[in-house]
């Protein structure tokens, strides 16, 4: 019985890996010119091939993150009040 559970677990991990091969995460921190984290703002992930919006996120406490991004070429557009 333990071998059957182990086999099922390994099979699930292999399937999960196969589906996630060309997906990436992009995360970052945004600083101002004084090297301080920018608390709030917006980040747009734009496909540089056709200029389409892929995803957007907010800057919270200086951080942003995009998950499950397809392989490709992108531009980050970052904006915040006062900058």
C-alpha angles and dihedrals in degrees: 000000000000090000090054092052091046091049091050091049093049090047091052091050092050092049091047091050092048092054095047101047100109099033122104140186123226119197134162151157125244120216132183125228090274090058093250122135114257106234101206139017146103133277123197123195108210127189104237093205097063103006092240122150110251101177141337132211138177125243108240119182088343097305136107134173139191117195132199097015118172118239110270148097118298143173123216115217111196125188136173134167111268096022 
